[in-house]
């Protein structure tokens, strides 16, 4: 039995998230179906992160086990021949039997992109949130700094999660301007359900002047979700890297 590690890139727009769901197109389901057909055996894929519907990835990591004597040097090219245009394998390698894409991951980095633009864009809007007006990035960074470190993030978790603890260690949360492009980077060992999008949603409200920076820290302290602060739209979020 061989254990194969994959680095996968996908445009999440037309997927219902990474995790397999009955009768819905998902990244895991698509990869498993195509690989199983190609290898002539059932493939079970393990992903490092369960990205939401519409969320993209440049560095999703997954692994699967196979008994087939596949040539690793050509495997990425062979797999990409049977995959749709919105999901591709960037790299693959054979790893030790103990490697598990989710359990062995130490850090996950996400990046959210917003673009200041008065009119919508059918191209940019596929991979970024289009916002009107100018965001105050300095105020956003003040709010973001209060969330760094190990805290109970229950105020920044969407309902529907089955996790046993809401404590997480947020290693990085920063906002950077490049012209009219705003990038918000979040990194942690793991995140709660929709935690990144909820934090980004709060930061965007701070940037628009609709929310005081202090309110972000107050929600963290009280554990009460911010009212009128829905998760940021999925289109702007991308899983950049998983570190081991």
DRENGU-678242 format. One line per field, with one value per residue (C-alpha): residue number from 1; x, y, z. Coordinates in steps of 0.1 Angstrom, whole numbers. Each point is the difference from the previous one (the first is absolute). Example, Ala and Ser with C-alpha at 12.3 -4.5 7.8 and 13.67 -1.06 7.14 Angstrom:
BEGIN
seq: [1|2]
east: [123|14]
north: [-45|34]
up: [78|-7]
This chain:
BEGIN
seq: [1|2|3|4|5|6|7|8|9|10|11|12|13|14|15|16|17|18|19|20|21|22|23|24|25|26|27|28|29|30|31|32|33|34|35|36|37|38|39|40|41|42|43|44|45|46|47|48|49|50|51|52|53|54|55|56|57|58|59|60|61|62|63|64|65|66|67|68|69|70|71|72|73|74|75|76|77|78|79|80|81|82|83|84|85|86|87|88|89|90|91|92|93|94|95|96|97|98|99|100|101|102|103|104|105|106|107|108|109|110|111|112|113|114|115|116|117|118|119|120|121|122|123|124|125|126|127|128|129|130|131|132|133|134|135|136|137|138|139|140|141|142|143|144|145|146|147|148|149|150|151|152|153|154|155|156|157|158|159|160|161|162|163|164|165|166|167|168|169|170|171|172|173|174|175|176|177|178|179|180|181|182|183|184|185|186|187|188|189|190|191|192|193|194|195|196|197|198|199|200|201|202|203|204|205|206|207|208|209|210|211|212|213|214|215|216|217|218|219|220|221|222|223|224|225|226|227|228|229|230|231|232|233|234|235|236|237|238|239|240|241|242|243|244]
east: [0|14|-9|-2|0|-15|1|-32|-12|-36|-24|-27|-28|-18|7|-22|32|27|-17|-19|-38|-27|-12|21|32|28|38|5|-28|14|35|-11|-22|26|29|-20|-9|36|16|-27|-5|-19|19|-7|14|9|2|19|-29|-37|-4|-35|-21|15|34|31|33|36|15|-25|17|-15|11|-13|13|3|12|7|37|-4|31|1|20|-29|-29|-10|-1|-20|-25|-5|-9|-32|-9|-22|15|-9|20|35|29|30|24|0|24|1|1|3|-29|-7|-6|-36|-7|-24|15|36|-6|16|-11|-26|2|-29|-1|-31|0|-21|2|-12|-21|-32|-13|-3|24|-9|37|14|-32|6|31|-5|-26|-8|-5|-10|18|34|7|20|27|17|-32|-5|35|-7|-31|19|28|-25|-8|36|10|-19|-36|-35|-13|-36|-12|17|-14|-31|-27|0|35|7|32|6|19|-1|35|25|34|-1|36|-5|-28|12|-14|21|-8|14|-17|-36|6|-4|14|-9|22|-10|22|-6|4|-37|-31|-36|-28|-1|23|21|-29|-17|32|4|-36|6|32|-17|-26|27|17|-33|-5|-30|15|24|33|-6|-32|21|19|-32|-17|30|-1|-38|-3|-31|-1|0|-34|-6|34|-4|30|17|-10|19|13|28|15|28|19|36|22|-1|33|12]
north: [0|34|33|29|37|25|38|11|33|9|27|-6|20|-30|-24|-6|1|-26|-27|-27|5|-22|12|32|9|2|0|-32|-17|11|-11|-34|-8|9|-17|-31|-3|6|-24|-27|-1|19|31|17|35|18|38|23|25|-1|32|15|2|26|2|-5|-17|4|-24|-25|-32|-35|-36|-33|-36|-23|-34|10|2|36|20|30|21|-1|-3|37|2|-32|11|35|-16|-14|30|29|35|14|-25|-11|-18|22|-26|-35|-22|-33|5|-22|-22|21|33|13|32|14|-14|7|36|26|32|12|33|18|32|21|25|31|25|36|7|19|-24|-39|-21|-33|-10|14|-8|-37|1|32|20|32|28|36|28|-1|-23|12|-26|16|-4|-36|-9|15|-22|-30|3|-6|-35|-13|-27|-29|8|-14|9|-11|35|-6|-34|-7|-23|-36|-9|-33|10|-8|32|36|9|8|16|27|4|27|24|30|24|14|25|-2|29|-8|-37|-9|-33|-15|-29|-24|-29|-25|-37|-4|22|-4|-3|32|17|17|13|13|17|16|11|18|16|12|17|17|11|16|18|-20|-17|12|-19|-6|-19|-28|-6|4|-28|-22|8|-6|-29|17|2|34|10|10|-15|-29|-20|17|-15|-32|13|20|-28|-23|-27|10|-25|-30|-5|-32]
up: [0|-10|15|-25|10|-23|-2|-16|-15|-8|-9|26|-17|-14|28|32|21|3|21|-18|0|-16|-34|2|-19|25|-3|19|-19|-33|8|14|-30|-26|18|7|-36|-11|25|-2|37|26|12|33|2|32|-2|23|1|-6|-20|-2|-32|-23|18|-22|6|-12|24|13|10|-1|1|-11|0|-30|-8|-36|-12|-13|-11|24|-25|-25|24|2|-38|-3|27|-16|-33|16|22|-9|-8|34|21|-6|18|4|15|13|20|18|38|30|10|31|-19|3|-18|27|33|-9|-11|23|-16|-25|-17|-17|-19|-6|-29|-3|-28|3|-32|-6|-26|2|-20|-17|1|32|19|-5|23|21|18|-18|25|-7|18|17|29|30|2|31|20|-13|12|35|2|-14|26|29|-14|-1|24|17|8|1|-34|5|-10|-34|-8|-21|12|-12|12|18|16|37|8|-13|12|-28|-3|-27|-12|-25|-11|-20|-26|-29|-27|-35|-19|1|8|37|12|34|11|28|12|28|8|-7|-3|12|-25|-21|25|-26|-19|32|11|-35|0|33|-13|-32|21|21|-33|-12|33|9|31|26|2|37|-8|-16|33|21|-20|7|37|4|-24|-15|-38|-16|-12|-36|-9|-23|-14|-29|-34|-9|-33|15|21|-10|18|-8|19|24|19|16]
